[in-house]
């Protein structure tokens, strides 16, 4: 560990020291890993620690798909370069699955089954012992059918195994100097569409454009939930006042109607993960 690394390690609170040590032990025991890398804070911390422990026996794989915001791919590549980790970008294949496109409540299962099957094939080709991903304990609090696919395929979740929750991850990422430690959570765009409404690339693109417009207006956390001709906008409750300023309200309504929505509504409960799951 470098001098800088030692100084950072000295700043880690006692409650996180054990989890951090456990995480390093888990990764060390694997020998070499392929990290499913989205560029979010969870997978970034996992990749940082994997690189610290395993050096060049680590590869990050970034999946490009219509279900992800395009700028997320660029940001993930930038972080991987900054961490000096070898990486590759692949086109994910979930749209080859009719079950995924039908958007049943098991959509996430079929998506993860497709993606992690791809990653396992790459790991074998690159002679990497284990595929890992960035789930944490808090992910178990929501409806996550993709977890079943991860378990079936033998993919491991070191952050969860080491006892990390989301707050722990953000705190440790900040101490270690990861630039995206406070980055808002970014679920896939398919999660904006109610179950059993087919997923189409044109629809995902419309949602992505709407969310990007809202972010450019200064909202920190945004979801545009699609309900046919209705757009349901979720932002943090403390940003309601910004949303409802006359000028902003009119701009947002105009922009989303140009994207094809007839009605634009605001969810009074504000942003929350998995609001379509119930």
C-alpha positions as CSV (number, residue, x, y, z in Angstrom):
1,X,0.0,0.0,0.0
2,X,1.3,3.5,-0.9
3,X,1.8,6.2,1.8
4,X,-1.4,7.9,0.5
5,X,-3.2,4.6,0.8
6,X,-2.1,4.2,4.4
7,X,-3.3,7.7,5.3
8,X,-6.7,6.9,3.8
9,X,-6.9,3.6,5.7
10,X,-6.1,5.4,8.9
11,X,-9.3,7.6,8.4
12,X,-11.6,4.6,8.2
13,X,-14.0,4.5,11.1
14,X,-13.8,1.6,13.5
15,X,-17.2,0.3,12.4
16,X,-16.0,-0.1,8.8
17,X,-12.5,-1.5,9.5
18,X,-13.8,-5.0,10.0
19,X,-16.0,-4.9,6.9
20,X,-13.2,-3.4,4.8
21,X,-10.7,-6.1,6.0
22,X,-13.3,-8.8,5.3
23,X,-13.9,-7.5,1.8
24,X,-10.2,-7.6,1.0
25,X,-9.9,-11.2,2.4
26,X,-12.9,-12.3,0.2
27,X,-11.4,-10.9,-2.9
28,X,-7.9,-12.1,-2.1
29,X,-9.2,-15.7,-1.7
30,X,-10.7,-15.6,-5.3
31,X,-7.3,-15.1,-6.9
32,X,-8.6,-13.2,-9.9
33,X,-11.9,-11.5,-10.7
34,X,-14.1,-10.0,-13.5
35,X,-16.0,-7.1,-12.0
36,X,-19.5,-6.3,-13.5
37,X,-18.9,-2.6,-13.7
38,X,-21.7,0.0,-14.1
39,X,-19.8,3.1,-12.9
40,X,-22.0,3.5,-9.8
41,X,-20.6,3.9,-6.4
42,X,-21.1,0.2,-5.4
43,X,-19.3,-1.4,-8.3
44,X,-16.7,1.4,-8.2
45,X,-15.8,0.6,-4.6
46,X,-15.7,-3.1,-5.4
47,X,-13.4,-2.4,-8.4
48,X,-11.1,-0.1,-6.3
49,X,-10.6,-2.7,-3.6
50,X,-10.3,-5.6,-6.1
51,X,-7.5,-3.6,-7.8
52,X,-5.9,-2.8,-4.5
53,X,-5.8,-6.5,-3.5
54,X,-5.4,-8.3,-6.8
55,X,-3.5,-5.8,-9.0
56,X,-3.5,-6.8,-12.7
57,X,-5.6,-9.9,-11.9
58,X,-8.7,-7.8,-12.3
59,X,-10.8,-6.9,-15.3
60,X,-13.9,-4.6,-15.4
61,X,-16.6,-5.3,-18.0
62,X,-19.0,-2.5,-18.8
63,X,-22.3,-3.4,-20.5
64,X,-23.8,-1.1,-23.0
65,X,-27.5,-1.4,-23.6
66,X,-30.6,0.7,-24.5
67,X,-31.6,0.1,-20.9
68,X,-28.8,2.4,-19.6
69,X,-28.3,6.1,-20.0
70,X,-25.6,6.6,-22.7
71,X,-23.6,9.0,-20.5
72,X,-23.3,6.3,-17.9
73,X,-21.1,4.2,-20.2
74,X,-18.7,7.1,-20.7
75,X,-18.5,7.8,-17.0
76,X,-17.8,4.2,-16.2
77,X,-15.0,4.1,-18.8
78,X,-13.5,7.2,-17.2
79,X,-13.5,5.7,-13.7
80,X,-11.9,2.5,-14.9
81,X,-9.2,4.4,-16.6
82,X,-8.6,6.5,-13.5
83,X,-8.3,3.3,-11.5
84,X,-5.8,2.0,-14.0
85,X,-7.8,-1.2,-14.4
86,X,-8.1,-3.0,-17.7
87,X,-11.6,-3.0,-19.0
88,X,-13.8,-3.8,-22.0
89,X,-17.2,-2.6,-23.1
90,X,-19.7,-5.2,-24.4
91,X,-23.2,-5.0,-25.9
92,X,-25.5,-6.8,-23.6
93,X,-28.0,-9.3,-25.1
94,X,-31.1,-9.0,-23.0
95,X,-33.2,-8.0,-26.0
96,X,-32.6,-11.4,-27.5
97,X,-34.9,-12.8,-24.7
98,X,-38.6,-12.7,-25.4
99,X,-39.2,-13.1,-21.7
100,X,-37.3,-9.9,-21.0
101,X,-39.1,-7.9,-23.7
102,X,-42.5,-9.1,-22.3
103,X,-41.6,-7.2,-19.1
104,X,-43.1,-9.7,-16.6
105,X,-42.4,-9.4,-12.9
106,X,-39.4,-11.7,-13.7
107,X,-37.9,-9.3,-16.2
108,X,-34.8,-8.6,-14.0
109,X,-34.2,-12.3,-13.6
110,X,-34.0,-12.8,-17.4
111,X,-31.9,-9.7,-17.8
112,X,-29.3,-10.7,-15.2
113,X,-29.3,-14.3,-16.5
114,X,-28.4,-13.0,-20.0
115,X,-25.8,-10.5,-18.8
116,X,-24.0,-12.7,-16.3
117,X,-23.9,-15.6,-18.7
118,X,-22.0,-13.3,-21.0
119,X,-19.7,-12.2,-18.3
120,X,-18.9,-15.8,-17.2
121,X,-18.0,-16.6,-20.8
122,X,-15.6,-13.7,-20.9
123,X,-14.1,-14.6,-17.5
124,X,-13.3,-18.1,-18.8
125,X,-11.7,-16.7,-22.0
126,X,-9.6,-14.3,-19.9
127,X,-8.8,-17.0,-17.4
128,X,-10.3,-15.1,-14.5
129,X,-11.5,-17.3,-11.6
130,X,-14.6,-15.5,-10.5
131,X,-17.3,-13.0,-11.7
132,X,-18.3,-10.5,-9.0
133,X,-20.9,-7.8,-8.8
134,X,-21.8,-4.9,-6.5
135,X,-25.0,-5.7,-4.6
136,X,-25.1,-4.8,-0.9
137,X,-27.3,-5.8,2.0
138,X,-29.8,-2.9,1.4
139,X,-30.6,-4.4,-2.0
140,X,-32.4,-7.3,-0.3
141,X,-35.0,-4.8,1.0
142,X,-36.5,-4.3,-2.4
143,X,-38.0,-6.8,-5.0
144,X,-34.9,-8.1,-6.8
145,X,-35.7,-11.2,-8.9
146,X,-32.3,-10.8,-10.6
147,X,-30.7,-12.0,-7.4
148,X,-31.9,-15.5,-8.2
149,X,-30.0,-15.5,-11.5
150,X,-26.9,-14.3,-9.8
151,X,-27.1,-17.1,-7.3
152,X,-27.9,-19.7,-10.0
153,X,-24.8,-18.8,-12.0
154,X,-22.4,-18.7,-9.1
155,X,-21.7,-15.0,-9.3
156,X,-20.6,-13.6,-6.0
157,X,-21.4,-10.3,-4.3
158,X,-18.4,-9.5,-2.1
159,X,-19.8,-6.2,-0.7
160,X,-22.9,-8.1,0.6
161,X,-20.8,-11.0,1.9
162,X,-18.6,-8.5,3.9
163,X,-21.7,-6.9,5.5
164,X,-21.8,-3.6,3.6
165,X,-24.9,-1.4,3.4
166,X,-25.3,1.5,1.1
167,X,-24.3,4.1,3.7
168,X,-21.1,2.1,4.5
169,X,-20.2,2.0,0.8
170,X,-20.6,5.8,0.3
171,X,-18.7,6.5,3.5
172,X,-15.8,4.3,2.6
173,X,-15.8,5.5,-1.1
174,X,-15.5,9.1,0.1
175,X,-12.6,8.3,2.5
176,X,-10.8,6.4,-0.3
177,X,-11.2,9.3,-2.6
178,X,-13.6,7.9,-5.2
179,X,-15.0,10.8,-7.2
180,X,-18.5,9.3,-7.5
181,X,-19.0,8.5,-3.8
182,X,-22.2,10.6,-3.7
183,X,-23.5,9.7,-7.1
184,X,-27.2,9.2,-7.3
185,X,-28.4,5.7,-7.7
186,X,-29.1,4.7,-11.3
187,X,-31.4,1.7,-11.9
188,X,-31.9,0.5,-15.5
189,X,-34.4,2.4,-17.6
190,X,-36.7,-0.7,-17.9
191,X,-37.6,-0.1,-14.2
192,X,-39.6,3.0,-15.3
193,X,-42.1,0.8,-17.2
194,X,-44.9,-1.0,-15.4
195,X,-44.8,-4.8,-15.5
196,X,-46.4,-6.5,-18.4
197,X,-46.1,-3.5,-20.7
198,X,-43.6,-4.6,-23.5
199,X,-40.2,-3.0,-23.4
200,X,-39.2,-1.3,-26.7
201,X,-36.0,0.6,-27.4
202,X,-37.9,3.7,-28.7
203,X,-39.7,3.9,-25.4
204,X,-36.5,3.5,-23.4
205,X,-35.0,6.3,-25.4
206,X,-37.9,8.6,-24.7
207,X,-37.6,8.0,-21.0
208,X,-33.8,8.6,-21.2
209,X,-34.3,11.9,-23.0
210,X,-36.9,13.1,-20.4
211,X,-34.7,12.2,-17.4
212,X,-31.6,13.8,-19.0
213,X,-33.6,17.0,-19.5
214,X,-34.6,17.0,-15.9
215,X,-31.1,16.4,-14.7
216,X,-29.9,19.3,-16.8
217,X,-32.3,21.5,-15.0
218,X,-30.5,20.7,-11.7
219,X,-32.5,17.9,-10.1
220,X,-30.2,15.6,-8.2
221,X,-32.3,12.4,-8.3
222,X,-34.8,11.8,-11.0
223,X,-37.2,9.1,-12.2
224,X,-39.6,9.4,-15.1
225,X,-42.1,6.6,-14.7
226,X,-44.0,5.7,-17.9
227,X,-47.8,5.1,-17.7
228,X,-48.9,5.1,-21.3
229,X,-49.8,8.7,-22.2
230,X,-48.9,9.8,-18.6
231,X,-45.4,10.8,-17.4
232,X,-45.0,10.5,-13.6
233,X,-42.1,12.5,-12.4
234,X,-40.2,11.6,-9.2
235,X,-37.7,14.0,-7.6
236,X,-36.4,14.4,-4.1
237,X,-39.1,16.1,-1.9
238,X,-36.7,18.9,-1.0
239,X,-36.6,19.8,-4.7
240,X,-40.3,20.1,-5.2
241,X,-40.1,23.9,-5.0
242,X,-37.6,23.9,-7.9
243,X,-39.9,21.6,-9.9
244,X,-43.0,23.8,-9.3
245,X,-41.5,27.2,-10.1
246,X,-43.7,28.5,-12.9
247,X,-40.9,28.7,-15.5
248,X,-39.6,25.2,-14.7
249,X,-43.0,23.6,-14.5
250,X,-43.9,25.0,-17.9
251,X,-40.6,24.0,-19.5
252,X,-40.8,20.4,-18.1
253,X,-44.4,20.0,-19.3
254,X,-43.6,21.3,-22.7
255,X,-40.5,19.1,-23.1
256,X,-42.2,15.9,-22.0
257,X,-45.2,16.5,-24.2
258,X,-42.9,16.9,-27.1
259,X,-41.6,13.5,-26.3
260,X,-45.1,12.1,-26.7
261,X,-46.7,12.3,-23.3
262,X,-50.2,13.8,-23.1
263,X,-50.2,14.4,-19.3
264,X,-47.3,15.3,-17.0
265,X,-47.7,14.5,-13.3
266,X,-45.6,14.9,-10.2
267,X,-45.5,12.0,-7.7
268,X,-46.2,13.7,-4.3
269,X,-44.3,10.9,-2.5
270,X,-41.1,12.0,-4.3
271,X,-38.3,9.8,-5.5
272,X,-38.1,6.3,-4.1
273,X,-36.5,3.1,-5.4
274,X,-38.8,0.4,-6.9
275,X,-42.0,2.6,-6.8
276,X,-43.5,0.3,-9.5
277,X,-42.7,-2.9,-7.7
278,X,-45.7,-3.0,-5.4
